[in-house]
Amino acid sequence: MDRAPAAFDETLALSAGDVRIEGRLALLIVGGRDEPVIELNRQALGRLQCEKRLAIVPGATHLFEEAGTLQQAAALAADWFATHFHPEEDPR
């Protein structure tokens, strides 16, 4: 099992603690073979007070180093942005 740096673990622990996380949109992307981080993201997802999605990239570990997994994560992010963010129309 891959291990995240200590600072990253502390950040996730804070997000999964007794806090309510507010925002407008949230996309959490995690590797399918990164079980501890999947659970932390599920906990954080439950505290998010906005439109949200947890996307799990099958076969990926913590750093998405496996062939094609980083591209899958990038495609998930690109789809999310294309769906949720639109340039303001020019009022001229």
PDB file of N, CA, C and O in Angstrom:
ATOM      1  N   MET A   1       0.852  -1.193   0.000  1.00  0.00           N
ATOM      2  CA  MET A   1       0.000   0.000   0.000  1.00  0.00           C
ATOM      3  C   MET A   1       0.887   1.241   0.000  1.00  0.00           C
ATOM      4  O   MET A   1       1.822   1.331   0.796  1.00  0.00           O
ATOM      5  N   ASP A   2       0.607   2.190  -0.875  1.00  0.00           N
ATOM      6  CA  ASP A   2       1.345   3.446  -0.915  1.00  0.00           C
ATOM      7  C   ASP A   2       0.970   4.291   0.278  1.00  0.00           C
ATOM      8  O   ASP A   2      -0.161   4.231   0.760  1.00  0.00           O
ATOM      9  N   ARG A   3       1.915   5.078   0.756  1.00  0.00           N
ATOM     10  CA  ARG A   3       1.693   5.921   1.936  1.00  0.00           C
ATOM     11  C   ARG A   3       1.870   7.375   1.541  1.00  0.00           C
ATOM     12  O   ARG A   3       2.847   7.725   0.880  1.00  0.00           O
ATOM     13  N   ALA A   4       0.946   8.216   1.935  1.00  0.00           N
ATOM     14  CA  ALA A   4       1.020   9.647   1.643  1.00  0.00           C
ATOM     15  C   ALA A   4       1.978  10.312   2.613  1.00  0.00           C
ATOM     16  O   ALA A   4       2.180   9.814   3.721  1.00  0.00           O
ATOM     17  N   PRO A   5       2.574  11.434   2.216  1.00  0.00           N
ATOM     18  CA  PRO A   5       3.408  12.196   3.151  1.00  0.00           C
ATOM     19  C   PRO A   5       2.592  12.617   4.369  1.00  0.00           C
ATOM     20  O   PRO A   5       1.376  12.787   4.280  1.00  0.00           O
ATOM     21  N   ALA A   6       3.260  12.784   5.500  1.00  0.00           N
ATOM     22  CA  ALA A   6       2.575  13.105   6.758  1.00  0.00           C
ATOM     23  C   ALA A   6       1.724  14.365   6.646  1.00  0.00           C
ATOM     24  O   ALA A   6       0.606  14.396   7.159  1.00  0.00           O
ATOM     25  N   ALA A   7       2.229  15.394   5.992  1.00  0.00           N
ATOM     26  CA  ALA A   7       1.467  16.644   5.885  1.00  0.00           C
ATOM     27  C   ALA A   7       0.159  16.418   5.140  1.00  0.00           C
ATOM     28  O   ALA A   7      -0.862  17.009   5.490  1.00  0.00           O
ATOM     29  N   PHE A   8       0.178  15.574   4.125  1.00  0.00           N
ATOM     30  CA  PHE A   8      -1.037  15.274   3.369  1.00  0.00           C
ATOM     31  C   PHE A   8      -2.030  14.543   4.256  1.00  0.00           C
ATOM     32  O   PHE A   8      -3.224  14.839   4.228  1.00  0.00           O
ATOM     33  N   ASP A   9      -1.542  13.582   5.049  1.00  0.00           N
ATOM     34  CA  ASP A   9      -2.419  12.850   5.964  1.00  0.00           C
ATOM     35  C   ASP A   9      -3.093  13.804   6.946  1.00  0.00           C
ATOM     36  O   ASP A   9      -4.282  13.660   7.228  1.00  0.00           O
ATOM     37  N   GLU A  10      -2.347  14.773   7.466  1.00  0.00           N
ATOM     38  CA  GLU A  10      -2.923  15.721   8.419  1.00  0.00           C
ATOM     39  C   GLU A  10      -3.992  16.579   7.755  1.00  0.00           C
ATOM     40  O   GLU A  10      -5.012  16.881   8.373  1.00  0.00           O
ATOM     41  N   THR A  11      -3.774  16.971   6.514  1.00  0.00           N
ATOM     42  CA  THR A  11      -4.768  17.766   5.795  1.00  0.00           C
ATOM     43  C   THR A  11      -6.054  16.981   5.629  1.00  0.00           C
ATOM     44  O   THR A  11      -7.142  17.515   5.845  1.00  0.00           O
ATOM     45  N   LEU A  12      -5.939  15.713   5.246  1.00  0.00           N
ATOM     46  CA  LEU A  12      -7.132  14.895   5.086  1.00  0.00           C
ATOM     47  C   LEU A  12      -7.826  14.650   6.407  1.00  0.00           C
ATOM     48  O   LEU A  12      -9.055  14.624   6.471  1.00  0.00           O
ATOM     49  N   ALA A  13      -7.048  14.470   7.468  1.00  0.00           N
ATOM     50  CA  ALA A  13      -7.645  14.259   8.784  1.00  0.00           C
ATOM     51  C   ALA A  13      -8.469  15.466   9.193  1.00  0.00           C
ATOM     52  O   ALA A  13      -9.539  15.319   9.784  1.00  0.00           O
ATOM     53  N   LEU A  14      -7.980  16.656   8.884  1.00  0.00           N
ATOM     54  CA  LEU A  14      -8.738  17.867   9.195  1.00  0.00           C
ATOM     55  C   LEU A  14     -10.031  17.909   8.393  1.00  0.00           C
ATOM     56  O   LEU A  14     -11.079  18.272   8.926  1.00  0.00           O
ATOM     57  N   SER A  15      -9.965  17.539   7.112  1.00  0.00           N
ATOM     58  CA  SER A  15     -11.171  17.612   6.286  1.00  0.00           C
ATOM     59  C   SER A  15     -12.195  16.567   6.704  1.00  0.00           C
ATOM     60  O   SER A  15     -13.388  16.740   6.457  1.00  0.00           O
ATOM     61  N   ALA A  16     -11.751  15.494   7.327  1.00  0.00           N
ATOM     62  CA  ALA A  16     -12.673  14.443   7.738  1.00  0.00           C
ATOM     63  C   ALA A  16     -13.089  14.576   9.196  1.00  0.00           C
ATOM     64  O   ALA A  16     -13.826  13.733   9.705  1.00  0.00           O
ATOM     65  N   GLY A  17     -12.627  15.623   9.875  1.00  0.00           N
ATOM     66  CA  GLY A  17     -12.943  15.822  11.281  1.00  0.00           C
ATOM     67  C   GLY A  17     -14.322  16.405  11.489  1.00  0.00           C
ATOM     68  O   GLY A  17     -15.168  16.341  10.598  1.00  0.00           O
ATOM     69  N   ASP A  18     -14.553  16.967  12.646  1.00  0.00           N
ATOM     70  CA  ASP A  18     -15.860  17.505  13.014  1.00  0.00           C
ATOM     71  C   ASP A  18     -16.059  18.925  12.501  1.00  0.00           C
ATOM     72  O   ASP A  18     -16.316  19.845  13.277  1.00  0.00           O
ATOM     73  N   VAL A  19     -15.941  19.090  11.218  1.00  0.00           N
ATOM     74  CA  VAL A  19     -16.157  20.402  10.609  1.00  0.00           C
ATOM     75  C   VAL A  19     -17.125  20.233   9.452  1.00  0.00           C
ATOM     76  O   VAL A  19     -17.228  19.162   8.855  1.00  0.00           O
ATOM     77  N   ARG A  20     -17.818  21.297   9.154  1.00  0.00           N
ATOM     78  CA  ARG A  20     -18.686  21.318   7.984  1.00  0.00           C
ATOM     79  C   ARG A  20     -17.943  22.092   6.915  1.00  0.00           C
ATOM     80  O   ARG A  20     -17.470  23.200   7.165  1.00  0.00           O
ATOM     81  N   ILE A  21     -17.838  21.531   5.746  1.00  0.00           N
ATOM     82  CA  ILE A  21     -17.101  22.163   4.666  1.00  0.00           C
ATOM     83  C   ILE A  21     -18.112  22.795   3.720  1.00  0.00           C
ATOM     84  O   ILE A  21     -19.004  22.116   3.213  1.00  0.00           O
ATOM     85  N   GLU A  22     -17.970  24.099   3.483  1.00  0.00           N
ATOM     86  CA  GLU A  22     -18.912  24.802   2.625  1.00  0.00           C
ATOM     87  C   GLU A  22     -18.239  25.242   1.338  1.00  0.00           C
ATOM     88  O   GLU A  22     -17.037  25.504   1.309  1.00  0.00           O
ATOM     89  N   GLY A  23     -19.006  25.318   0.301  1.00  0.00           N
ATOM     90  CA  GLY A  23     -18.517  25.771  -0.991  1.00  0.00           C
ATOM     91  C   GLY A  23     -19.633  25.650  -1.998  1.00  0.00           C
ATOM     92  O   GLY A  23     -20.768  25.336  -1.641  1.00  0.00           O
ATOM     93  N   ARG A  24     -19.323  25.895  -3.242  1.00  0.00           N
ATOM     94  CA  ARG A  24     -20.337  25.802  -4.287  1.00  0.00           C
ATOM     95  C   ARG A  24     -20.259  24.488  -5.045  1.00  0.00           C
ATOM     96  O   ARG A  24     -21.288  23.911  -5.397  1.00  0.00           O
ATOM     97  N   LEU A  25     -19.047  24.013  -5.298  1.00  0.00           N
ATOM     98  CA  LEU A  25     -18.847  22.776  -6.044  1.00  0.00           C
ATOM     99  C   LEU A  25     -17.618  22.061  -5.498  1.00  0.00           C
ATOM    100  O   LEU A  25     -16.676  22.705  -5.037  1.00  0.00           O
ATOM    101  N   ALA A  26     -17.625  20.743  -5.548  1.00  0.00           N
ATOM    102  CA  ALA A  26     -16.442  19.993  -5.128  1.00  0.00           C
ATOM    103  C   ALA A  26     -16.349  18.689  -5.901  1.00  0.00           C
ATOM    104  O   ALA A  26     -17.304  17.914  -5.953  1.00  0.00           O
ATOM    105  N   LEU A  27     -15.196  18.457  -6.497  1.00  0.00           N
ATOM    106  CA  LEU A  27     -14.893  17.194  -7.148  1.00  0.00           C
ATOM    107  C   LEU A  27     -13.703  16.597  -6.420  1.00  0.00           C
ATOM    108  O   LEU A  27     -12.632  17.203  -6.372  1.00  0.00           O
ATOM    109  N   LEU A  28     -13.882  15.422  -5.858  1.00  0.00           N
ATOM    110  CA  LEU A  28     -12.804  14.713  -5.174  1.00  0.00           C
ATOM    111  C   LEU A  28     -12.419  13.531  -6.059  1.00  0.00           C
ATOM    112  O   LEU A  28     -13.269  12.704  -6.390  1.00  0.00           O
ATOM    113  N   ILE A  29     -11.155  13.443  -6.442  1.00  0.00           N
ATOM    114  CA  ILE A  29     -10.674  12.354  -7.293  1.00  0.00           C
ATOM    115  C   ILE A  29      -9.651  11.559  -6.494  1.00  0.00           C
ATOM    116  O   ILE A  29      -8.703  12.122  -5.947  1.00  0.00           O
ATOM    117  N   VAL A  30      -9.851  10.253  -6.432  1.00  0.00           N
ATOM    118  CA  VAL A  30      -8.962   9.400  -5.648  1.00  0.00           C
ATOM    119  C   VAL A  30      -8.722   8.097  -6.402  1.00  0.00           C
ATOM    120  O   VAL A  30      -9.567   7.635  -7.169  1.00  0.00           O
ATOM    121  N   GLY A  31      -7.540   7.515  -6.162  1.00  0.00           N
ATOM    122  CA  GLY A  31      -7.199   6.247  -6.794  1.00  0.00           C
ATOM    123  C   GLY A  31      -7.955   5.085  -6.156  1.00  0.00           C
ATOM    124  O   GLY A  31      -8.127   5.049  -4.937  1.00  0.00           O
ATOM    125  N   GLY A  32      -8.402   4.149  -6.963  1.00  0.00           N
ATOM    126  CA  GLY A  32      -9.169   3.011  -6.498  1.00  0.00           C
ATOM    127  C   GLY A  32      -8.403   2.060  -5.599  1.00  0.00           C
ATOM    128  O   GLY A  32      -9.012   1.279  -4.869  1.00  0.00           O
ATOM    129  N   ARG A  33      -7.067   2.111  -5.639  1.00  0.00           N
ATOM    130  CA  ARG A  33      -6.258   1.259  -4.781  1.00  0.00           C
ATOM    131  C   ARG A  33      -5.706   2.016  -3.582  1.00  0.00           C
ATOM    132  O   ARG A  33      -4.803   1.525  -2.903  1.00  0.00           O
ATOM    133  N   ASP A  34      -6.231   3.191  -3.317  1.00  0.00           N
ATOM    134  CA  ASP A  34      -5.781   4.032  -2.192  1.00  0.00           C
ATOM    135  C   ASP A  34      -6.860   4.018  -1.109  1.00  0.00           C
ATOM    136  O   ASP A  34      -7.472   5.045  -0.815  1.00  0.00           O
ATOM    137  N   GLU A  35      -7.083   2.832  -0.519  1.00  0.00           N
ATOM    138  CA  GLU A  35      -8.209   2.611   0.394  1.00  0.00           C
ATOM    139  C   GLU A  35      -8.311   3.617   1.541  1.00  0.00           C
ATOM    140  O   GLU A  35      -9.407   4.122   1.788  1.00  0.00           O
ATOM    141  N   PRO A  36      -7.227   3.935   2.256  1.00  0.00           N
ATOM    142  CA  PRO A  36      -7.381   4.886   3.369  1.00  0.00           C
ATOM    143  C   PRO A  36      -7.864   6.262   2.889  1.00  0.00           C
ATOM    144  O   PRO A  36      -8.663   6.916   3.559  1.00  0.00           O
ATOM    145  N   VAL A  37      -7.378   6.683   1.741  1.00  0.00           N
ATOM    146  CA  VAL A  37      -7.757   8.004   1.217  1.00  0.00           C
ATOM    147  C   VAL A  37      -9.187   7.979   0.673  1.00  0.00           C
ATOM    148  O   VAL A  37      -9.896   8.982   0.747  1.00  0.00           O
ATOM    149  N   ILE A  38      -9.607   6.845   0.131  1.00  0.00           N
ATOM    150  CA  ILE A  38     -11.003   6.727  -0.314  1.00  0.00           C
ATOM    151  C   ILE A  38     -11.928   6.959   0.875  1.00  0.00           C
ATOM    152  O   ILE A  38     -12.884   7.728   0.778  1.00  0.00           O
ATOM    153  N   GLU A  39     -11.650   6.307   1.982  1.00  0.00           N
ATOM    154  CA  GLU A  39     -12.500   6.459   3.171  1.00  0.00           C
ATOM    155  C   GLU A  39     -12.497   7.893   3.682  1.00  0.00           C
ATOM    156  O   GLU A  39     -13.550   8.423   4.037  1.00  0.00           O
ATOM    157  N   LEU A  40     -11.329   8.530   3.724  1.00  0.00           N
ATOM    158  CA  LEU A  40     -11.262   9.924   4.174  1.00  0.00           C
ATOM    159  C   LEU A  40     -12.056  10.836   3.239  1.00  0.00           C
ATOM    160  O   LEU A  40     -12.728  11.762   3.693  1.00  0.00           O
ATOM    161  N   ASN A  41     -11.979  10.574   1.945  1.00  0.00           N
ATOM    162  CA  ASN A  41     -12.731  11.384   0.990  1.00  0.00           C
ATOM    163  C   ASN A  41     -14.230  11.156   1.133  1.00  0.00           C
ATOM    164  O   ASN A  41     -15.014  12.092   0.973  1.00  0.00           O
ATOM    165  N   ARG A  42     -14.636   9.933   1.431  1.00  0.00           N
ATOM    166  CA  ARG A  42     -16.070   9.666   1.665  1.00  0.00           C
ATOM    167  C   ARG A  42     -16.561  10.440   2.884  1.00  0.00           C
ATOM    168  O   ARG A  42     -17.666  10.983   2.876  1.00  0.00           O
ATOM    169  N   GLN A  43     -15.742  10.491   3.926  1.00  0.00           N
ATOM    170  CA  GLN A  43     -16.113  11.247   5.124  1.00  0.00           C
ATOM    171  C   GLN A  43     -16.215  12.739   4.803  1.00  0.00           C
ATOM    172  O   GLN A  43     -17.168  13.403   5.212  1.00  0.00           O
ATOM    173  N   ALA A  44     -15.239  13.256   4.076  1.00  0.00           N
ATOM    174  CA  ALA A  44     -15.262  14.669   3.695  1.00  0.00           C
ATOM    175  C   ALA A  44     -16.465  14.961   2.801  1.00  0.00           C
ATOM    176  O   ALA A  44     -17.106  16.002   2.942  1.00  0.00           O
ATOM    177  N   LEU A  45     -16.771  14.047   1.884  1.00  0.00           N
ATOM    178  CA  LEU A  45     -17.913  14.225   0.982  1.00  0.00           C
ATOM    179  C   LEU A  45     -19.207  14.396   1.768  1.00  0.00           C
ATOM    180  O   LEU A  45     -20.065  15.199   1.400  1.00  0.00           O
ATOM    181  N   GLY A  46     -19.341  13.644   2.844  1.00  0.00           N
ATOM    182  CA  GLY A  46     -20.540  13.745   3.669  1.00  0.00           C
ATOM    183  C   GLY A  46     -20.680  15.071   4.378  1.00  0.00           C
ATOM    184  O   GLY A  46     -21.780  15.444   4.785  1.00  0.00           O
ATOM    185  N   ARG A  47     -19.587  15.784   4.531  1.00  0.00           N
ATOM    186  CA  ARG A  47     -19.622  17.076   5.219  1.00  0.00           C
ATOM    187  C   ARG A  47     -19.722  18.264   4.259  1.00  0.00           C
ATOM    188  O   ARG A  47     -19.960  19.397   4.677  1.00  0.00           O
ATOM    189  N   LEU A  48     -19.541  17.990   2.994  1.00  0.00           N
ATOM    190  CA  LEU A  48     -19.625  19.068   2.010  1.00  0.00           C
ATOM    191  C   LEU A  48     -21.067  19.519   1.860  1.00  0.00           C
ATOM    192  O   LEU A  48     -21.968  18.695   1.710  1.00  0.00           O
ATOM    193  N   GLN A  49     -21.281  20.810   1.900  1.00  0.00           N
ATOM    194  CA  GLN A  49     -22.612  21.400   1.784  1.00  0.00           C
ATOM    195  C   GLN A  49     -22.743  22.081   0.422  1.00  0.00           C
ATOM    196  O   GLN A  49     -22.990  23.283   0.330  1.00  0.00           O
ATOM    197  N   CYS A  50     -22.570  21.281  -0.633  1.00  0.00           N
ATOM    198  CA  CYS A  50     -22.616  21.833  -1.981  1.00  0.00           C
ATOM    199  C   CYS A  50     -22.832  20.690  -2.968  1.00  0.00           C
ATOM    200  O   CYS A  50     -22.911  19.524  -2.580  1.00  0.00           O
ATOM    201  N   GLU A  51     -22.927  21.041  -4.242  1.00  0.00           N
ATOM    202  CA  GLU A  51     -22.937  19.996  -5.264  1.00  0.00           C
ATOM    203  C   GLU A  51     -21.570  19.342  -5.249  1.00  0.00           C
ATOM    204  O   GLU A  51     -20.544  20.022  -5.263  1.00  0.00           O
ATOM    205  N   LYS A  52     -21.563  18.016  -5.220  1.00  0.00           N
ATOM    206  CA  LYS A  52     -20.295  17.319  -5.026  1.00  0.00           C
ATOM    207  C   LYS A  52     -20.285  15.987  -5.748  1.00  0.00           C
ATOM    208  O   LYS A  52     -21.327  15.439  -6.109  1.00  0.00           O
ATOM    209  N   ARG A  53     -19.070  15.479  -5.950  1.00  0.00           N
ATOM    210  CA  ARG A  53     -18.898  14.160  -6.557  1.00  0.00           C
ATOM    211  C   ARG A  53     -17.578  13.575  -6.083  1.00  0.00           C
ATOM    212  O   ARG A  53     -16.565  14.271  -6.011  1.00  0.00           O
ATOM    213  N   LEU A  54     -17.603  12.298  -5.765  1.00  0.00           N
ATOM    214  CA  LEU A  54     -16.385  11.540  -5.482  1.00  0.00           C
ATOM    215  C   LEU A  54     -16.153  10.637  -6.682  1.00  0.00           C
ATOM    216  O   LEU A  54     -16.973   9.769  -6.979  1.00  0.00           O
ATOM    217  N   ALA A  55     -15.038  10.840  -7.371  1.00  0.00           N
ATOM    218  CA  ALA A  55     -14.687  10.028  -8.531  1.00  0.00           C
ATOM    219  C   ALA A  55     -13.508   9.139  -8.156  1.00  0.00           C
ATOM    220  O   ALA A  55     -12.487   9.622  -7.668  1.00  0.00           O
ATOM    221  N   ILE A  56     -13.656   7.848  -8.386  1.00  0.00           N
ATOM    222  CA  ILE A  56     -12.602   6.891  -8.067  1.00  0.00           C
ATOM    223  C   ILE A  56     -12.045   6.334  -9.371  1.00  0.00           C
ATOM    224  O   ILE A  56     -12.783   5.800 -10.200  1.00  0.00           O
ATOM    225  N   VAL A  57     -10.733   6.466  -9.540  1.00  0.00           N
ATOM    226  CA  VAL A  57     -10.060   5.976 -10.741  1.00  0.00           C
ATOM    227  C   VAL A  57      -9.611   4.538 -10.485  1.00  0.00           C
ATOM    228  O   VAL A  57      -8.708   4.306  -9.681  1.00  0.00           O
ATOM    229  N   PRO A  58     -10.235   3.570 -11.162  1.00  0.00           N
ATOM    230  CA  PRO A  58      -9.904   2.156 -10.929  1.00  0.00           C
ATOM    231  C   PRO A  58      -8.428   1.868 -11.187  1.00  0.00           C
ATOM    232  O   PRO A  58      -7.850   2.343 -12.165  1.00  0.00           O
ATOM    233  N   GLY A  59      -7.828   1.079 -10.292  1.00  0.00           N
ATOM    234  CA  GLY A  59      -6.448   0.642 -10.462  1.00  0.00           C
ATOM    235  C   GLY A  59      -5.386   1.658 -10.088  1.00  0.00           C
ATOM    236  O   GLY A  59      -4.196   1.341 -10.104  1.00  0.00           O
ATOM    237  N   ALA A  60      -5.791   2.870  -9.752  1.00  0.00           N
ATOM    238  CA  ALA A  60      -4.820   3.916  -9.431  1.00  0.00           C
ATOM    239  C   ALA A  60      -4.448   3.885  -7.950  1.00  0.00           C
ATOM    240  O   ALA A  60      -5.286   3.622  -7.088  1.00  0.00           O
ATOM    241  N   THR A  61      -3.177   4.158  -7.677  1.00  0.00           N
ATOM    242  CA  THR A  61      -2.732   4.335  -6.305  1.00  0.00           C
ATOM    243  C   THR A  61      -2.689   5.822  -6.007  1.00  0.00           C
ATOM    244  O   THR A  61      -3.230   6.628  -6.764  1.00  0.00           O
ATOM    245  N   HIS A  62      -2.051   6.186  -4.913  1.00  0.00           N
ATOM    246  CA  HIS A  62      -2.098   7.549  -4.392  1.00  0.00           C
ATOM    247  C   HIS A  62      -1.644   8.623  -5.389  1.00  0.00           C
ATOM    248  O   HIS A  62      -2.256   9.689  -5.458  1.00  0.00           O
ATOM    249  N   LEU A  63      -0.608   8.366  -6.143  1.00  0.00           N
ATOM    250  CA  LEU A  63      -0.049   9.394  -7.032  1.00  0.00           C
ATOM    251  C   LEU A  63      -0.437   9.207  -8.500  1.00  0.00           C
ATOM    252  O   LEU A  63       0.095   9.900  -9.368  1.00  0.00           O
ATOM    253  N   PHE A  64      -1.354   8.283  -8.791  1.00  0.00           N
ATOM    254  CA  PHE A  64      -1.803   8.044 -10.160  1.00  0.00           C
ATOM    255  C   PHE A  64      -0.624   7.746 -11.099  1.00  0.00           C
ATOM    256  O   PHE A  64      -0.560   8.266 -12.213  1.00  0.00           O
ATOM    257  N   GLU A  65       0.293   6.914 -10.637  1.00  0.00           N
ATOM    258  CA  GLU A  65       1.489   6.604 -11.426  1.00  0.00           C
ATOM    259  C   GLU A  65       1.278   5.454 -12.411  1.00  0.00           C
ATOM    260  O   GLU A  65       2.103   5.250 -13.301  1.00  0.00           O
ATOM    261  N   GLU A  66       0.203   4.714 -12.266  1.00  0.00           N
ATOM    262  CA  GLU A  66      -0.067   3.586 -13.143  1.00  0.00           C
ATOM    263  C   GLU A  66      -0.458   4.086 -14.537  1.00  0.00           C
ATOM    264  O   GLU A  66      -1.052   5.155 -14.684  1.00  0.00           O
ATOM    265  N   ALA A  67      -0.118   3.305 -15.536  1.00  0.00           N
ATOM    266  CA  ALA A  67      -0.361   3.698 -16.928  1.00  0.00           C
ATOM    267  C   ALA A  67      -1.815   4.121 -17.142  1.00  0.00           C
ATOM    268  O   ALA A  67      -2.744   3.365 -16.857  1.00  0.00           O
ATOM    269  N   GLY A  68      -1.991   5.326 -17.641  1.00  0.00           N
ATOM    270  CA  GLY A  68      -3.306   5.833 -18.012  1.00  0.00           C
ATOM    271  C   GLY A  68      -4.142   6.406 -16.878  1.00  0.00           C
ATOM    272  O   GLY A  68      -5.169   7.034 -17.137  1.00  0.00           O
ATOM    273  N   THR A  69      -3.732   6.208 -15.625  1.00  0.00           N
ATOM    274  CA  THR A  69      -4.594   6.662 -14.529  1.00  0.00           C
ATOM    275  C   THR A  69      -4.565   8.180 -14.345  1.00  0.00           C
ATOM    276  O   THR A  69      -5.583   8.774 -13.991  1.00  0.00           O
ATOM    277  N   LEU A  70      -3.440   8.801 -14.574  1.00  0.00           N
ATOM    278  CA  LEU A  70      -3.390  10.262 -14.465  1.00  0.00           C
ATOM    279  C   LEU A  70      -4.242  10.899 -15.565  1.00  0.00           C
ATOM    280  O   LEU A  70      -4.907  11.910 -15.339  1.00  0.00           O
ATOM    281  N   GLN A  71      -4.214  10.304 -16.744  1.00  0.00           N
ATOM    282  CA  GLN A  71      -5.043  10.800 -17.840  1.00  0.00           C
ATOM    283  C   GLN A  71      -6.527  10.644 -17.502  1.00  0.00           C
ATOM    284  O   GLN A  71      -7.335  11.511 -17.836  1.00  0.00           O
ATOM    285  N   GLN A  72      -6.886   9.543 -16.844  1.00  0.00           N
ATOM    286  CA  GLN A  72      -8.282   9.347 -16.431  1.00  0.00           C
ATOM    287  C   GLN A  72      -8.693  10.413 -15.420  1.00  0.00           C
ATOM    288  O   GLN A  72      -9.791  10.963 -15.503  1.00  0.00           O
ATOM    289  N   ALA A  73      -7.813  10.703 -14.468  1.00  0.00           N
ATOM    290  CA  ALA A  73      -8.114  11.743 -13.474  1.00  0.00           C
ATOM    291  C   ALA A  73      -8.257  13.101 -14.156  1.00  0.00           C
ATOM    292  O   ALA A  73      -9.152  13.876 -13.819  1.00  0.00           O
ATOM    293  N   ALA A  74      -7.388  13.386 -15.100  1.00  0.00           N
ATOM    294  CA  ALA A  74      -7.460  14.658 -15.835  1.00  0.00           C
ATOM    295  C   ALA A  74      -8.755  14.753 -16.635  1.00  0.00           C
ATOM    296  O   ALA A  74      -9.369  15.818 -16.699  1.00  0.00           O
ATOM    297  N   ALA A  75      -9.169  13.649 -17.240  1.00  0.00           N
ATOM    298  CA  ALA A  75     -10.423  13.648 -18.012  1.00  0.00           C
ATOM    299  C   ALA A  75     -11.627  13.870 -17.107  1.00  0.00           C
ATOM    300  O   ALA A  75     -12.562  14.578 -17.479  1.00  0.00           O
ATOM    301  N   LEU A  76     -11.608  13.265 -15.912  1.00  0.00           N
ATOM    302  CA  LEU A  76     -12.690  13.501 -14.952  1.00  0.00           C
ATOM    303  C   LEU A  76     -12.766  14.978 -14.573  1.00  0.00           C
ATOM    304  O   LEU A  76     -13.850  15.559 -14.517  1.00  0.00           O
ATOM    305  N   ALA A  77     -11.601  15.580 -14.315  1.00  0.00           N
ATOM    306  CA  ALA A  77     -11.570  17.002 -13.956  1.00  0.00           C
ATOM    307  C   ALA A  77     -12.032  17.868 -15.127  1.00  0.00           C
ATOM    308  O   ALA A  77     -12.795  18.815 -14.936  1.00  0.00           O
ATOM    309  N   ALA A  78     -11.574  17.549 -16.336  1.00  0.00           N
ATOM    310  CA  ALA A  78     -11.970  18.330 -17.514  1.00  0.00           C
ATOM    311  C   ALA A  78     -13.480  18.261 -17.732  1.00  0.00           C
ATOM    312  O   ALA A  78     -14.111  19.275 -18.028  1.00  0.00           O
ATOM    313  N   ASP A  79     -14.059  17.073 -17.588  1.00  0.00           N
ATOM    314  CA  ASP A  79     -15.511  16.924 -17.735  1.00  0.00           C
ATOM    315  C   ASP A  79     -16.258  17.738 -16.679  1.00  0.00           C
ATOM    316  O   ASP A  79     -17.265  18.381 -16.978  1.00  0.00           O
ATOM    317  N   TRP A  80     -15.757  17.705 -15.441  1.00  0.00           N
ATOM    318  CA  TRP A  80     -16.379  18.456 -14.345  1.00  0.00           C
ATOM    319  C   TRP A  80     -16.366  19.953 -14.655  1.00  0.00           C
ATOM    320  O   TRP A  80     -17.381  20.637 -14.521  1.00  0.00           O
ATOM    321  N   PHE A  81     -15.196  20.446 -15.072  1.00  0.00           N
ATOM    322  CA  PHE A  81     -15.101  21.873 -15.391  1.00  0.00           C
ATOM    323  C   PHE A  81     -15.977  22.235 -16.586  1.00  0.00           C
ATOM    324  O   PHE A  81     -16.640  23.272 -16.566  1.00  0.00           O
ATOM    325  N   ALA A  82     -15.993  21.415 -17.607  1.00  0.00           N
ATOM    326  CA  ALA A  82     -16.815  21.698 -18.786  1.00  0.00           C
ATOM    327  C   ALA A  82     -18.294  21.731 -18.435  1.00  0.00           C
ATOM    328  O   ALA A  82     -19.054  22.506 -19.016  1.00  0.00           O
ATOM    329  N   THR A  83     -18.704  20.901 -17.494  1.00  0.00           N
ATOM    330  CA  THR A  83     -20.104  20.835 -17.087  1.00  0.00           C
ATOM    331  C   THR A  83     -20.499  21.995 -16.181  1.00  0.00           C
ATOM    332  O   THR A  83     -21.615  22.506 -16.279  1.00  0.00           O
ATOM    333  N   HIS A  84     -19.596  22.410 -15.306  1.00  0.00           N
ATOM    334  CA  HIS A  84     -19.966  23.350 -14.244  1.00  0.00           C
ATOM    335  C   HIS A  84     -19.480  24.788 -14.413  1.00  0.00           C
ATOM    336  O   HIS A  84     -19.998  25.695 -13.763  1.00  0.00           O
ATOM    337  N   PHE A  85     -18.502  25.000 -15.270  1.00  0.00           N
ATOM    338  CA  PHE A  85     -17.962  26.352 -15.404  1.00  0.00           C
ATOM    339  C   PHE A  85     -18.107  26.815 -16.843  1.00  0.00           C
ATOM    340  O   PHE A  85     -17.623  26.173 -17.775  1.00  0.00           O
ATOM    341  N   HIS A  86     -18.793  27.956 -17.004  1.00  0.00           N
ATOM    342  CA  HIS A  86     -19.021  28.507 -18.337  1.00  0.00           C
ATOM    343  C   HIS A  86     -18.536  29.948 -18.346  1.00  0.00           C
ATOM    344  O   HIS A  86     -18.809  30.698 -17.409  1.00  0.00           O
ATOM    345  N   PRO A  87     -17.824  30.344 -19.387  1.00  0.00           N
ATOM    346  CA  PRO A  87     -17.380  31.731 -19.446  1.00  0.00           C
ATOM    347  C   PRO A  87     -18.587  32.680 -19.467  1.00  0.00           C
ATOM    348  O   PRO A  87     -19.619  32.401 -20.078  1.00  0.00           O
ATOM    349  N   GLU A  88     -18.417  33.772 -18.797  1.00  0.00           N
ATOM    350  CA  GLU A  88     -19.487  34.785 -18.790  1.00  0.00           C
ATOM    351  C   GLU A  88     -19.658  35.317 -20.209  1.00  0.00           C
ATOM    352  O   GLU A  88     -18.676  35.543 -20.917  1.00  0.00           O
ATOM    353  N   GLU A  89     -20.885  35.512 -20.613  1.00  0.00           N
ATOM    354  CA  GLU A  89     -21.124  36.066 -21.938  1.00  0.00           C
ATOM    355  C   GLU A  89     -20.796  37.541 -21.903  1.00  0.00           C
ATOM    356  O   GLU A  89     -21.069  38.228 -20.919  1.00  0.00           O
ATOM    357  N   ASP A  90     -20.213  38.021 -22.976  1.00  0.00           N
ATOM    358  CA  ASP A  90     -19.862  39.429 -23.098  1.00  0.00           C
ATOM    359  C   ASP A  90     -21.141  40.241 -23.278  1.00  0.00           C
ATOM    360  O   ASP A  90     -21.863  40.031 -24.252  1.00  0.00           O
ATOM    361  N   PRO A  91     -21.443  41.175 -22.348  1.00  0.00           N
ATOM    362  CA  PRO A  91     -22.695  41.939 -22.426  1.00  0.00           C
ATOM    363  C   PRO A  91     -22.710  42.989 -23.519  1.00  0.00           C
ATOM    364  O   PRO A  91     -23.726  43.660 -23.700  1.00  0.00           O
ATOM    365  N   ARG A  92     -21.614  43.155 -24.258  1.00  0.00           N
ATOM    366  CA  ARG A  92     -21.569  44.205 -25.279  1.00  0.00           C
ATOM    367  C   ARG A  92     -22.473  43.930 -26.421  1.00  0.00           C
ATOM    368  O   ARG A  92     -22.543  44.725 -27.359  1.00  0.00           O
TER     369      ARG A  92
END
